[in-house]
Amino acid sequence: MSDTCEERCIHPEKVKKVREASISEDAAGRLAETFKALGDTTRARILYSLSLDELCVCDISALLGASESLVSHQLRVLRNLRLVRSRKEGKIVYYSLDDDHVGKLLKQGLEHVTEVKTLG
């Protein structure tokens, strides 16, 4: 099967419908940045861990077997993208997912990559 049409044709009604519903360049850029953040194994593991419970840098470091410096750096990236948030309790800073959308995004992604497709 070829990846291109064998005959050039444009479906004006489809093009119009999709054009009217398209996202802005800014929104597309922010979406791409979010997916780029998820493209890093360490950040994906941090986000998954935070989908299960609120954790501090020390907890995440122990879970991943990574340095606290590396975890802190990755959390800063995730916080700047509004994927995680932090709160301070005494001398401890706890991290959690920023909102339910992040959890849903992770859940959907995991369901997609772990689903077993059958032939037929």
C-alpha distances in whole Angstrom, upper triangle without the diagonal:
4,7,9,10,10,14,16,18,20,21,25,26,23,24,28,27,25,28,31,30,29,31,33,32,35,33,30,32,34,31,29,32,32,29,30,33,31,29,32,33,37,37,34,37,40,38,37,41,42,40,43,46,48,48,50,49,51,49,46,47,48,45,43,45,45,48,49,49,45,45,47,45,42,43,45,41,40,43,43,39,41,39,43,46,49,53,56,58,61,60,57,54,51,47,45,42,43,42,40,37,36,37,34,32,32,32,29,27,29,28,24,24,26,25,24,20,20,18,18
4,5,7,8,12,13,16,18,19,23,24,22,22,26,26,24,26,29,28,27,29,31,30,33,32,28,30,32,29,28,31,31,28,29,32,31,29,32,33,37,36,34,37,39,38,38,41,42,41,43,46,48,48,50,49,51,50,46,47,48,45,43,45,45,47,49,48,44,44,46,44,41,43,43,40,39,42,41,38,40,39,42,45,49,52,55,58,61,60,56,53,51,47,45,42,42,41,40,36,36,37,34,32,33,33,29,28,30,29,25,25,28,26,26,23,23,21,21
4,7,9,12,13,15,16,18,21,22,19,19,23,23,21,22,26,25,23,25,27,26,29,28,24,26,28,26,24,27,28,25,25,29,27,25,29,30,34,33,31,34,37,35,35,39,39,38,40,43,45,45,47,46,48,47,43,44,46,43,40,43,42,45,46,45,41,41,43,41,38,39,40,36,36,39,38,34,37,35,39,42,45,49,52,55,58,56,53,50,48,44,42,39,39,38,37,33,33,34,32,29,30,30,27,25,27,27,23,23,26,25,25,22,23,21,22
4,6,9,9,11,13,15,18,20,18,17,21,22,20,21,24,24,23,25,27,26,29,28,25,27,29,27,25,29,29,26,27,31,30,28,31,33,37,36,34,37,39,37,37,41,42,40,43,46,47,48,50,48,51,49,46,47,49,46,43,46,45,47,48,47,44,44,45,43,40,41,42,38,38,40,39,36,38,37,40,44,47,51,54,57,60,59,55,52,50,46,44,41,41,40,38,35,35,36,34,31,32,33,29,28,30,30,26,27,29,28,28,25,26,24,25
4,5,6,8,11,13,16,18,16,16,20,21,19,21,24,24,23,26,28,27,31,30,26,29,31,29,27,31,32,29,30,34,33,31,35,36,40,39,37,40,42,40,40,44,44,42,45,48,50,50,52,51,54,52,49,50,52,49,46,49,48,51,51,50,47,47,48,46,43,44,45,41,40,43,41,38,40,39,43,46,50,53,56,59,62,61,58,54,52,48,46,43,43,42,40,36,37,38,35,33,34,35,31,30,32,31,28,29,32,30,30,27,28,25,25
4,7,9,13,15,18,21,19,19,23,24,23,24,27,28,27,29,31,31,34,33,30,32,35,32,31,35,35,33,34,37,36,34,38,39,43,42,40,43,45,43,43,47,48,46,49,52,53,54,56,55,57,56,52,53,55,52,50,52,51,54,55,54,50,50,51,49,46,48,48,44,44,46,45,42,44,43,46,50,53,57,60,63,66,65,61,58,56,52,50,46,46,45,44,40,40,42,39,36,38,38,34,33,36,35,31,32,34,33,32,29,29,27,26
4,6,10,12,16,18,17,17,20,22,21,22,26,26,26,29,30,30,34,33,30,32,35,33,32,35,36,34,35,38,38,36,40,41,45,44,42,45,47,45,45,49,49,47,50,53,54,55,57,56,59,57,54,55,57,54,52,54,53,56,56,55,52,52,53,50,47,49,49,45,45,47,46,42,44,44,47,51,54,58,61,64,67,66,63,59,57,53,51,47,47,46,44,41,41,43,40,37,39,39,36,35,37,36,33,34,37,35,35,31,32,29,29
4,7,10,13,16,15,14,18,20,19,19,23,24,23,26,27,27,31,30,28,30,33,31,30,33,34,32,33,37,36,35,38,41,44,42,41,44,46,44,44,48,48,46,49,52,53,54,56,55,58,56,53,54,56,53,51,54,52,54,55,54,50,50,51,49,46,47,47,44,43,45,44,40,42,42,46,49,52,56,59,62,65,64,61,58,55,52,49,46,45,44,43,39,40,41,39,36,38,39,35,34,37,36,33,34,37,35,35,32,33,31,31
4,7,9,12,12,11,15,16,16,17,20,21,21,24,26,26,30,29,27,29,32,30,29,33,34,32,33,37,36,35,39,41,44,42,41,44,46,43,44,47,47,45,49,51,52,54,55,55,57,56,53,54,56,53,51,54,53,55,55,54,51,50,51,49,46,47,47,44,43,45,43,40,41,41,45,48,51,55,58,61,64,64,61,57,55,51,49,45,44,43,41,38,39,40,37,35,37,38,34,34,37,36,32,34,37,35,35,32,33,31,31
4,6,9,9,8,11,13,13,13,16,18,18,21,23,23,27,26,24,27,29,28,27,31,32,30,32,35,35,34,38,40,43,41,39,43,44,41,42,46,45,43,47,49,50,52,53,53,56,54,51,53,55,52,50,53,52,54,54,53,49,49,50,47,44,45,45,41,40,42,41,37,39,39,42,45,49,52,56,59,62,61,58,55,52,49,46,43,42,40,39,35,36,38,35,33,36,36,32,32,35,34,31,33,36,34,35,32,34,32,32
4,6,6,6,9,10,11,12,14,16,16,20,22,23,27,26,24,27,29,27,27,31,32,30,32,35,34,34,38,40,43,41,39,42,44,41,41,45,44,42,45,48,49,51,53,52,55,54,50,52,55,52,50,53,52,54,54,53,50,49,49,47,44,45,45,41,40,42,40,37,38,38,42,44,48,51,55,58,61,60,57,54,52,48,45,41,40,39,37,34,35,37,34,32,34,35,31,31,34,33,30,33,35,33,34,31,33,31,31
4,5,5,6,9,10,10,12,14,15,19,21,22,26,25,23,26,29,27,27,31,32,31,33,36,35,35,39,41,44,41,40,43,44,41,42,46,45,43,46,48,49,51,53,53,56,54,51,53,55,53,51,54,53,54,54,53,50,49,50,47,45,45,45,41,40,42,40,37,38,38,41,44,48,51,54,57,60,60,57,54,52,48,45,42,40,38,37,34,35,37,34,32,35,36,32,33,36,35,32,34,37,36,37,34,36,35,34
4,5,5,6,9,10,11,13,14,18,20,22,25,24,23,27,28,26,27,31,31,30,33,35,35,35,39,41,43,41,39,42,43,40,41,44,44,41,44,47,48,50,52,52,55,53,50,52,55,52,50,53,52,54,54,53,50,49,49,47,44,44,44,41,39,41,39,36,37,37,40,43,46,49,53,56,59,59,56,52,50,47,44,40,39,37,35,32,34,35,32,31,34,34,31,31,35,33,31,34,36,34,36,33,35,34,33
4,5,5,6,8,10,11,12,16,19,20,23,22,20,24,26,23,24,28,28,27,29,32,31,31,35,37,40,37,35,39,40,37,37,41,40,38,41,44,44,46,48,48,51,50,47,49,51,48,46,50,49,51,50,50,46,45,46,44,41,41,41,38,36,38,36,33,34,34,37,40,44,47,50,53,56,56,53,49,47,43,41,37,36,34,32,29,31,32,29,27,30,31,27,28,31,30,27,30,32,31,32,30,31,31,30
4,6,5,6,9,10,10,14,16,18,21,20,18,22,24,22,22,26,27,26,28,31,30,30,34,36,39,36,35,38,39,36,37,41,40,38,41,44,44,46,48,47,51,49,46,48,50,48,46,49,48,49,49,48,45,44,45,42,40,40,40,36,35,37,35,31,33,33,36,39,43,46,49,52,56,55,52,49,47,43,40,37,35,34,32,29,30,32,29,27,31,31,28,28,31,31,28,30,33,32,33,31,33,33,32
4,6,5,6,9,10,14,16,18,21,20,19,22,24,23,24,27,28,27,29,32,32,32,36,38,41,38,36,40,41,37,38,42,41,39,42,44,45,47,48,48,52,50,47,49,52,49,47,51,49,51,50,49,46,45,45,43,41,41,40,37,36,37,35,32,33,33,37,39,43,46,49,52,55,55,53,49,47,43,41,37,35,33,32,29,31,33,30,28,32,32,29,30,33,32,30,33,35,34,36,34,36,35,35
4,6,5,7,9,13,15,18,20,19,18,22,23,21,23,26,26,25,28,30,30,31,34,37,39,36,34,38,38,35,36,39,38,36,39,41,42,44,46,46,49,48,45,47,50,47,45,49,48,49,49,48,45,44,44,42,39,39,39,36,34,35,34,30,31,31,35,37,41,43,47,50,53,53,50,47,44,41,38,34,33,31,29,26,28,30,27,26,29,29,26,27,31,29,27,30,33,31,33,31,33,33,33
4,5,5,6,10,13,15,17,16,15,18,20,18,19,23,23,22,24,27,26,27,31,33,35,33,31,35,35,32,33,36,35,33,37,39,39,41,43,43,46,45,42,44,46,44,42,45,44,46,45,44,41,40,41,39,36,36,36,32,31,32,31,27,28,28,32,34,38,41,44,47,51,50,48,44,42,38,35,32,30,28,27,24,26,28,25,23,26,27,24,24,28,27,25,27,30,29,31,29,31,31,32
4,5,5,9,11,13,16,15,14,17,19,18,19,22,23,23,25,27,27,28,31,34,36,33,32,36,36,33,34,38,37,35,38,40,41,42,44,44,47,46,43,45,47,45,43,46,45,46,46,44,42,41,41,38,36,36,35,32,31,32,30,27,28,28,32,34,38,41,45,48,51,51,48,44,42,39,36,33,31,29,29,25,27,29,27,25,28,29,26,26,30,30,27,30,33,32,34,32,35,35,35
4,6,9,11,14,16,15,15,18,20,19,20,23,24,24,26,28,28,30,33,35,37,34,33,37,37,33,35,38,37,35,38,40,40,42,44,44,47,46,43,45,48,45,44,47,46,47,46,45,43,41,41,39,37,36,36,33,31,32,30,27,28,28,32,34,38,40,44,47,50,50,48,44,42,38,36,32,30,28,28,24,26,29,26,25,28,29,26,27,31,30,28,31,34,33,35,34,36,37,37
4,7,10,13,15,13,13,16,17,16,18,21,21,21,23,25,25,27,30,32,34,31,30,33,33,30,31,35,33,31,34,36,36,39,40,41,44,43,40,42,45,42,41,44,43,44,43,42,40,38,38,36,34,33,33,30,28,29,28,24,25,25,29,31,34,37,41,44,47,47,44,41,38,35,32,29,27,25,24,21,23,25,22,21,25,25,23,24,27,27,25,28,31,30,32,31,33,34,34
4,7,9,12,10,9,13,14,13,15,18,18,18,20,23,23,24,27,30,32,29,28,31,31,28,30,33,32,30,34,35,35,37,39,39,42,41,38,40,43,40,39,42,40,42,41,40,37,36,36,34,31,31,30,27,26,27,25,22,23,23,27,29,33,36,39,42,46,45,43,39,37,34,31,28,26,24,24,20,22,24,22,20,24,25,22,22,26,26,24,27,30,29,32,31,33,34,34
4,7,8,6,6,10,11,10,12,15,15,16,18,20,21,22,25,28,29,26,25,29,29,26,27,31,29,28,31,33,33,34,36,35,39,38,35,37,40,38,36,39,37,39,38,36,34,33,32,30,28,28,27,24,23,23,22,18,19,20,24,26,30,33,36,39,42,42,39,36,34,30,28,25,22,22,22,18,19,22,20,18,22,23,21,21,25,25,24,26,29,29,32,31,34,35,36
4,5,5,6,9,10,11,12,14,15,17,18,20,21,22,25,28,30,26,26,30,29,27,29,32,30,29,33,34,33,35,36,35,39,38,35,37,40,38,37,40,38,38,37,36,33,32,32,30,27,27,26,23,22,23,20,18,19,20,24,26,29,32,36,39,42,41,39,35,34,30,29,25,23,23,23,20,21,24,23,20,24,26,24,23,27,28,26,28,31,32,35,34,37,38,39
4,6,5,6,9,10,10,12,14,15,16,18,20,21,23,27,28,25,25,29,28,26,28,31,30,29,33,34,33,34,35,34,38,38,34,36,39,37,35,38,36,36,36,34,32,31,30,28,26,26,25,21,21,22,19,17,19,20,24,26,29,32,35,39,41,41,39,35,34,30,29,26,23,23,24,21,21,25,24,21,24,26,24,24,27,28,27,28,31,32,35,34,37,38,40
4,5,5,6,9,10,11,12,14,15,17,19,20,22,26,26,23,24,27,26,24,27,29,27,27,31,32,31,32,32,31,35,35,32,34,37,35,33,36,34,34,33,31,29,28,27,25,23,23,22,19,18,19,16,14,15,17,21,22,26,29,32,35,38,37,35,31,30,27,26,23,20,21,22,19,19,23,22,20,22,25,24,23,27,28,27,28,31,32,35,35,38,39,41
4,5,5,6,9,10,11,12,14,15,17,18,21,24,25,21,21,25,24,22,24,27,25,24,28,29,28,30,30,30,34,33,30,32,35,33,32,35,33,33,32,31,29,27,27,25,23,22,21,18,17,18,16,13,14,15,19,21,24,27,31,34,37,36,34,30,29,25,24,20,18,18,19,15,16,20,19,16,19,22,20,20,23,25,23,25,28,29,32,32,35,37,38
4,6,5,6,9,10,11,12,14,15,16,19,22,24,21,20,24,24,21,24,27,25,25,28,30,29,30,31,31,34,34,30,32,35,33,31,34,32,33,32,31,28,27,27,25,22,23,22,18,18,19,17,14,16,16,20,22,26,29,33,36,39,38,35,32,30,27,25,22,20,20,20,17,17,20,19,16,19,21,19,19,22,23,22,23,26,27,30,30,33,34,36
4,5,5,6,9,10,10,12,14,15,18,21,22,19,19,23,23,21,23,26,25,24,28,29,28,29,30,29,32,32,29,30,33,31,29,32,30,30,30,28,25,25,24,22,20,20,19,16,16,17,14,12,14,15,19,21,24,28,31,34,37,36,33,30,29,25,24,21,19,20,21,18,17,21,20,17,19,22,21,19,23,25,23,24,27,28,31,31,35,36,38
4,5,5,6,9,10,11,13,14,16,20,20,17,17,21,20,18,20,23,21,21,25,26,25,26,26,26,29,29,26,28,31,29,27,30,28,28,27,26,24,22,22,20,18,17,16,13,13,14,11,8,10,12,15,17,21,24,27,31,33,33,30,26,25,22,20,17,15,16,18,14,14,17,17,15,17,20,19,18,21,23,22,23,26,27,31,31,35,36,38
4,5,5,6,9,10,11,12,15,18,19,16,16,19,19,16,19,22,20,20,23,25,24,25,27,26,29,29,25,27,30,28,26,29,27,29,28,27,24,23,23,21,18,18,18,15,13,15,13,10,12,12,15,18,22,25,28,32,35,34,31,27,26,22,20,17,15,16,16,13,12,15,15,12,14,17,16,15,18,20,18,19,23,24,27,27,31,32,34
4,5,5,6,9,10,10,13,16,18,15,15,19,19,17,19,22,21,21,25,26,26,26,27,26,29,29,25,27,30,28,25,28,26,27,27,26,23,22,22,20,17,18,18,14,14,16,14,11,14,13,17,20,23,27,30,33,36,35,32,28,27,23,22,19,18,18,19,16,14,17,17,14,15,18,17,15,18,20,18,19,22,24,27,27,30,32,34
4,5,5,6,9,10,12,15,16,13,14,17,17,15,18,20,19,20,23,24,24,24,24,23,26,26,23,24,27,25,23,26,24,24,24,22,20,19,19,16,14,15,14,10,10,12,11,8,11,11,14,17,20,24,27,30,33,31,29,25,24,20,19,17,16,17,18,15,14,17,17,14,15,19,18,16,19,21,20,20,23,25,28,29,33,34,36
4,5,5,6,9,11,14,14,11,11,15,14,12,15,17,16,16,20,21,21,21,22,21,25,24,21,22,25,23,21,24,22,24,23,22,19,18,18,16,13,13,14,10,9,11,10,7,9,8,12,15,18,22,25,28,31,30,27,23,21,18,16,13,13,14,15,12,10,13,14,10,11,15,15,13,16,18,17,18,21,23,26,27,31,32,35
4,5,5,6,9,12,14,11,10,14,14,12,14,18,17,17,20,22,22,22,24,23,26,25,21,23,25,23,21,24,22,24,24,23,20,19,20,18,14,15,16,13,11,14,14,10,12,11,14,18,21,25,28,30,33,32,29,26,24,20,18,15,15,16,16,13,11,14,14,10,11,14,13,11,14,16,15,15,18,20,23,24,27,29,31
4,5,5,7,11,12,10,10,14,14,13,16,18,18,19,22,23,23,23,23,22,25,24,21,22,25,23,20,23,21,22,22,21,18,17,18,16,13,14,15,11,11,14,13,10,13,12,15,18,21,25,28,31,33,32,29,25,24,20,19,17,17,19,19,16,14,16,17,13,13,17,16,14,16,19,17,17,20,22,25,26,29,31,34
4,5,6,9,10,7,8,11,11,10,13,15,15,16,19,20,20,19,20,18,21,21,17,18,21,19,17,20,18,19,19,18,15,14,15,12,9,11,11,8,7,11,11,8,11,9,12,15,18,21,24,27,29,28,25,22,20,17,16,14,14,16,17,15,12,14,16,12,12,16,16,13,15,19,18,17,20,22,25,27,31,32,35
4,5,7,9,6,5,9,10,9,10,13,14,14,17,18,19,19,20,19,21,20,17,18,21,18,16,19,18,20,20,19,16,15,16,15,11,12,14,11,9,13,13,11,13,10,12,16,19,22,25,28,30,29,26,22,20,17,16,13,14,16,16,14,11,12,13,10,9,13,13,10,12,15,14,13,16,19,22,23,27,29,32
4,6,9,8,7,11,12,12,13,16,17,17,20,22,22,21,22,21,23,22,18,19,22,19,17,19,18,20,20,20,16,16,18,16,12,14,16,13,12,16,16,14,16,14,16,19,22,26,28,31,33,31,28,25,23,20,19,17,18,19,20,17,14,16,17,13,12,15,15,11,13,16,15,13,16,19,22,23,26,28,31
4,6,5,6,9,10,11,12,14,15,16,19,20,20,19,20,18,20,19,16,16,18,17,13,16,14,16,17,16,13,12,15,13,9,12,14,11,11,15,15,14,16,14,15,19,20,24,26,29,31,29,26,23,21,18,18,17,18,20,21,19,15,17,18,15,13,17,17,14,14,18,17,15,18,21,23,25,29,31,34
4,6,5,6,9,10,10,12,14,15,17,19,19,18,19,17,18,17,14,14,16,14,11,13,12,15,16,16,13,12,15,14,11,13,15,13,13,16,18,16,18,15,16,19,21,24,26,28,31,28,25,23,21,18,18,17,19,21,21,20,16,16,18,15,13,16,17,13,13,17,16,14,16,19,22,24,27,29,33
4,5,5,6,9,10,11,12,14,16,17,17,15,15,13,15,14,10,11,13,11,8,10,9,11,12,13,9,8,11,11,8,10,13,11,11,14,16,15,17,14,14,17,18,21,23,25,27,25,22,19,18,15,16,15,18,20,21,20,16,16,19,17,14,17,18,16,15,19,19,17,18,22,24,27,30,33,36
4,5,5,6,9,10,10,12,15,15,15,14,15,13,15,15,11,12,15,13,10,13,12,13,13,13,10,9,11,10,6,8,10,9,8,11,13,12,13,10,11,14,16,19,21,23,26,24,21,18,16,13,13,12,14,16,17,16,13,14,16,14,12,15,16,14,14,18,18,17,18,22,25,27,31,33,36
4,5,5,6,9,10,11,13,15,15,15,16,15,17,16,12,14,16,13,11,14,14,16,16,17,14,12,14,14,10,11,14,12,10,13,15,13,14,11,12,15,17,21,23,25,28,26,23,20,18,14,13,12,14,16,16,15,11,11,13,11,8,12,13,10,10,14,14,13,15,18,21,23,27,29,32
4,5,5,6,9,10,11,13,14,13,14,13,15,13,9,11,12,9,8,11,11,14,14,16,13,11,14,14,11,11,15,14,12,15,17,16,16,13,13,16,17,20,22,24,26,25,21,19,16,14,13,12,15,17,17,17,13,13,15,14,10,13,15,13,11,15,16,14,15,19,22,24,28,30,34
4,5,5,6,9,10,11,11,10,11,10,12,10,7,9,11,9,8,11,11,13,12,14,11,8,11,12,8,8,12,11,9,12,15,14,14,11,10,12,13,16,18,20,23,21,17,15,13,10,10,10,13,15,16,16,12,12,15,14,11,14,16,15,14,17,19,17,18,22,25,27,31,34,37
4,5,5,6,9,10,10,11,13,12,15,13,10,13,15,12,12,15,15,16,16,17,14,11,13,14,10,9,12,12,9,11,14,12,12,8,8,11,13,16,19,21,24,22,19,16,13,10,8,7,10,12,12,12,8,8,11,10,8,11,13,12,12,15,17,16,17,20,23,26,29,32,35
4,5,5,7,9,11,11,14,14,16,13,11,14,15,11,11,15,15,18,17,19,17,14,16,17,13,13,16,15,12,15,18,16,15,11,11,14,16,18,21,22,25,24,21,18,15,12,10,9,13,13,13,13,10,8,11,10,7,9,12,11,9,13,15,14,14,17,21,23,27,30,33
4,5,5,7,8,8,11,11,13,10,8,11,11,8,9,13,14,16,15,17,16,12,14,16,13,12,16,16,13,15,18,17,16,13,11,14,14,17,19,20,22,21,18,16,13,10,9,9,13,14,14,15,12,11,14,14,11,12,15,15,13,16,18,17,17,20,23,26,30,33,36
4,5,5,6,7,10,11,13,10,9,12,13,11,12,16,16,17,16,18,16,12,14,16,13,11,14,15,11,12,16,15,14,10,8,10,11,13,16,17,20,19,16,13,10,7,5,6,10,11,12,13,10,9,13,13,11,12,16,15,14,17,20,19,19,22,26,28,32,35,38
4,6,8,10,13,15,17,14,12,16,16,14,15,18,19,21,19,21,19,16,17,19,16,14,17,17,13,15,18,16,14,11,10,12,14,16,19,20,23,23,19,17,13,10,7,6,10,10,9,11,8,6,9,11,8,9,13,13,12,14,17,17,17,20,23,26,29,32,35
4,7,9,13,15,16,13,12,15,15,12,14,18,19,21,20,22,21,17,19,21,18,16,19,20,16,17,21,20,18,14,13,14,15,17,19,19,23,22,19,17,13,11,9,9,13,13,12,14,12,9,12,14,11,11,15,15,14,16,19,19,18,20,24,27,30,33,36
4,6,10,13,14,10,11,14,14,12,15,18,18,20,18,21,20,16,17,20,17,15,18,19,16,16,20,20,17,15,12,13,13,14,16,16,19,19,15,14,10,9,7,9,12,13,13,16,14,11,15,16,14,15,18,19,17,19,22,22,22,24,27,31,34,37,40
4,7,10,12,9,10,13,14,13,15,18,18,19,16,19,18,14,15,18,16,13,16,17,15,14,18,18,16,13,10,10,9,10,12,12,15,15,12,10,6,6,5,8,11,12,14,16,14,13,16,18,16,17,20,21,20,22,25,24,24,27,30,33,37,40,43
4,7,8,6,6,10,11,10,12,15,15,15,13,15,15,12,12,15,14,11,14,16,14,14,18,18,17,14,11,11,9,10,11,12,14,14,10,8,5,5,7,10,13,15,17,19,16,15,19,19,17,19,22,22,21,24,26,25,25,28,31,34,38,41,44
4,5,5,6,9,10,11,12,14,13,13,10,13,13,10,10,13,13,10,13,16,14,14,17,18,17,15,12,11,9,10,10,10,12,11,7,6,4,6,9,12,15,17,19,21,18,18,22,22,20,22,25,24,23,27,29,28,28,31,34,37,41,44,47
4,5,5,6,9,10,11,12,10,9,6,9,10,6,7,10,10,8,11,14,13,13,16,18,17,16,12,12,10,12,12,13,14,12,9,7,7,8,11,14,16,19,21,22,19,19,23,23,20,23,26,24,24,27,29,27,28,31,34,37,41,44,47
4,6,5,6,9,10,10,10,9,6,10,11,9,9,13,13,12,15,17,17,17,20,22,21,19,16,16,14,15,14,14,15,12,9,10,10,11,14,17,19,22,24,25,22,22,25,25,23,25,28,26,25,29,30,29,29,32,35,38,42,45,48
4,5,5,6,9,10,10,11,9,13,13,10,11,15,14,13,16,18,17,17,21,22,21,18,15,16,14,15,15,15,16,14,11,11,9,10,12,15,18,20,22,23,20,19,23,23,20,22,25,24,22,26,28,26,26,30,32,36,39,42,45
4,5,5,6,8,8,9,8,11,10,7,9,12,11,10,14,15,14,15,18,19,18,16,13,14,13,15,16,17,18,16,13,12,10,9,11,13,16,19,20,21,18,17,21,20,17,19,23,21,20,23,25,23,23,27,30,33,36,39,42
4,5,5,6,5,6,5,9,8,6,9,12,11,11,14,16,15,17,20,21,21,18,16,17,16,18,18,19,20,17,14,13,13,12,15,17,20,22,24,24,21,21,24,23,20,22,25,23,22,26,27,25,25,29,32,35,38,41,44
4,6,5,7,8,9,12,12,10,13,15,15,15,18,19,19,20,23,24,24,21,19,20,18,20,19,20,21,18,15,15,14,15,16,19,22,24,25,26,23,22,25,25,22,23,26,25,23,26,28,26,25,29,31,35,38,41,44
4,6,8,10,11,14,13,11,14,16,14,14,18,19,18,19,22,23,22,19,17,19,18,20,20,21,22,20,17,16,15,14,15,17,20,22,23,24,20,19,22,22,18,20,23,21,19,22,24,22,22,25,28,31,34,37,40
4,5,9,10,12,10,9,12,14,12,13,17,17,16,18,21,21,22,19,17,19,19,21,22,23,24,22,19,18,16,15,16,17,20,23,23,24,20,19,22,21,18,20,22,20,18,22,23,21,21,25,27,30,33,36,39
4,7,9,12,10,10,13,15,14,15,18,19,19,21,23,24,24,22,20,22,21,23,23,24,25,22,20,19,18,18,19,21,24,26,27,27,24,23,26,25,21,23,26,24,22,25,26,24,24,28,30,33,36,38,42
4,7,8,7,7,10,11,11,13,15,16,16,19,21,21,22,20,19,20,19,22,22,23,24,21,18,18,17,16,18,20,22,25,26,27,23,23,26,24,21,24,26,24,22,26,27,24,25,29,31,34,37,40,43
4,5,5,6,9,10,11,12,14,16,17,18,20,22,23,21,19,20,19,21,20,22,22,19,17,16,17,16,19,21,23,26,28,28,24,25,28,26,24,26,29,26,25,29,30,28,28,32,35,37,41,43,47
4,5,5,6,8,10,10,12,14,15,16,18,20,20,19,17,17,16,17,17,18,19,15,13,13,13,14,17,19,21,24,26,27,23,23,27,26,23,26,29,27,26,29,31,29,29,33,36,39,42,45,48
4,5,5,6,9,10,11,13,14,15,17,19,20,19,17,18,16,18,18,20,20,17,15,14,15,15,18,20,21,25,27,27,24,25,28,26,24,27,30,27,27,31,31,29,31,34,37,40,43,45,49
4,5,5,6,9,10,11,12,14,16,17,19,17,16,17,17,19,20,22,23,20,17,16,16,15,17,18,20,23,25,25,21,22,25,24,21,25,27,24,24,28,28,26,27,31,34,36,39,42,45
4,5,5,6,9,10,10,12,14,15,16,15,13,14,14,16,17,19,20,17,15,13,13,11,14,15,17,20,22,22,19,19,23,21,19,22,24,22,22,25,26,24,26,29,32,35,38,41,44
4,5,5,6,9,10,10,12,14,15,14,12,13,12,14,14,17,18,15,13,11,12,11,13,15,16,20,22,22,19,20,24,22,21,24,26,24,24,28,29,27,29,32,35,37,41,44,47
4,5,5,7,9,10,11,13,14,14,13,14,14,17,17,20,21,19,17,14,15,13,15,16,17,20,23,23,19,21,24,22,20,24,26,23,24,28,28,26,28,32,35,37,40,43,46
4,5,5,6,9,10,11,12,11,10,13,13,17,18,21,22,20,17,15,14,12,13,13,15,18,20,19,16,18,20,18,17,20,22,20,20,24,24,23,25,28,31,33,37,39,42
4,5,5,6,8,10,10,9,7,9,9,13,14,17,19,17,15,11,11,8,10,11,12,15,18,18,14,16,19,18,16,19,22,20,20,24,25,24,25,29,32,34,38,40,43
4,5,5,6,9,10,10,9,10,10,13,15,18,20,18,16,12,13,11,13,13,13,16,19,19,16,18,21,19,19,22,24,22,23,27,27,26,28,31,35,37,40,43,45
4,5,5,6,9,9,9,11,13,16,18,21,23,22,19,16,16,13,14,13,13,16,19,18,15,17,20,17,17,21,22,20,21,25,25,24,26,29,32,34,38,40,43
4,5,5,6,5,6,8,11,14,17,20,23,21,18,15,14,10,11,9,9,13,15,14,11,13,16,14,14,17,19,17,18,22,22,22,24,27,30,32,35,38,41
4,5,5,6,5,6,8,12,14,18,20,19,17,13,12,9,10,9,8,12,15,14,12,15,17,16,16,19,21,20,21,24,25,25,27,29,33,35,39,41,44
4,5,8,8,9,11,15,17,21,23,22,20,16,16,13,14,12,11,14,17,16,14,17,19,17,18,21,22,21,23,26,26,26,29,31,34,36,40,42,44
4,5,8,10,13,16,19,23,25,24,22,18,17,14,13,11,10,12,15,13,11,14,16,14,15,18,19,18,20,23,23,23,26,28,31,33,36,39,41
4,6,7,10,14,17,20,23,23,20,16,15,12,11,9,6,9,12,11,9,13,15,13,14,17,19,18,20,23,23,24,26,28,32,33,37,39,42
4,7,11,14,17,20,23,23,20,16,14,10,9,6,5,8,10,9,6,9,12,10,11,14,15,15,17,19,20,20,22,25,28,30,34,36,39
4,7,10,14,16,20,19,16,12,10,7,6,4,4,8,11,11,8,10,13,13,13,16,18,17,18,21,22,22,24,26,30,32,36,39,41
4,7,10,13,17,16,14,10,8,6,6,6,5,9,12,13,11,13,16,16,16,19,21,21,22,24,26,26,27,30,33,36,39,42,44
4,7,10,13,13,10,6,5,4,6,9,9,12,15,17,15,16,19,19,19,21,24,24,24,27,29,29,30,32,36,38,42,45,47
4,7,10,10,8,6,5,7,9,11,11,14,17,19,17,18,22,22,22,24,27,27,27,30,31,32,32,35,39,41,45,48,50
4,6,7,6,4,6,9,12,15,15,18,21,23,21,22,25,26,25,27,30,30,30,33,35,34,35,38,41,44,48,51,53
4,6,5,6,7,11,13,17,17,20,22,25,23,23,27,28,27,28,32,32,31,34,36,36,36,39,43,45,49,52,55
4,6,8,10,14,17,20,21,23,26,28,27,27,30,31,30,32,35,35,35,37,39,39,39,42,46,49,52,55,58
4,7,10,13,17,20,21,24,27,29,27,27,31,31,30,32,35,34,34,37,39,38,39,42,45,48,51,54,57
4,6,10,13,17,18,21,23,26,23,23,27,28,26,28,31,31,30,33,35,34,35,38,41,44,47,51,53
4,7,10,14,14,18,20,22,20,20,24,24,23,25,28,28,27,30,32,32,32,35,39,42,45,48,51
4,7,11,12,15,17,19,17,17,21,21,20,22,25,25,24,27,29,29,29,32,36,38,42,45,48
4,7,9,12,14,16,13,14,17,18,16,19,21,21,21,24,26,26,26,29,33,35,39,42,44
4,6,8,11,13,10,10,14,15,13,15,18,18,18,21,23,23,24,26,30,33,36,39,42
4,6,8,9,7,7,11,11,10,13,15,15,16,18,20,21,22,24,28,30,34,37,39
4,7,8,7,9,12,12,12,15,17,17,18,21,22,23,24,26,30,32,36,38,41
4,5,6,7,9,10,12,13,15,16,18,19,21,22,23,25,29,31,34,37,39
4,5,5,6,9,10,10,12,14,15,16,18,20,21,22,26,28,31,34,36
4,5,5,6,9,10,10,12,14,15,16,18,20,21,25,26,30,32,34
4,5,5,6,9,10,11,12,14,15,17,18,20,24,25,29,32,34
4,5,5,6,9,10,11,12,14,15,16,18,22,24,27,30,32
4,5,5,6,8,10,10,12,14,15,16,20,22,25,28,30
4,6,5,6,9,10,11,12,14,15,19,21,24,27,29
4,5,5,6,8,10,11,12,14,18,20,23,26,29
4,5,5,6,9,10,11,12,16,18,21,24,27
4,5,5,6,9,10,11,14,16,19,22,24
4,5,5,6,9,10,14,15,19,21,24
4,5,5,6,8,12,14,18,21,23
4,6,5,6,10,12,15,18,21
4,6,6,9,10,14,16,19
4,6,9,10,14,17,20
4,6,9,13,16,19
4,6,10,13,16
4,6,10,13
4,7,9
4,6
4
